[in-house]
């Protein structure tokens, strides 16, 4: 049952464009004994249908800027290839630490950025 709830939460967060992996990956770490590479692969695979549904809704609402999207997608494909090659060659425990560090840095960035937005509004 926990896996289903985790999937639902990751889908909601992913559909909002925040990134369901921020919920799914830590959740799978706590609920399973899988290697980090396996967990991240599950995250990537689960992202596809969530992204398709969210993309359909955003296209319907005309929130897509195709001129900006194409270069990001092309560079993202190259980055995904490089990143996946790196991930399979990094020890699982080190990859888990890198992911944790990434989440920490993003959390700190969000706290600082939110403070700057609040200051601009004043």
Secondary structure, 3 states (H helix, E strand, C coil): CHHHHHHHHHHHHHHCCCCCHHHHHHHHHHHCCCCHHHHHHHHHHHHHHHHHHHHHHHHHCCCCCHHHHHHHHHHHHHHHHHHHHHHHCCCHHHHHHHHHHHHHHHHHHHHHHHHHHHHHHC
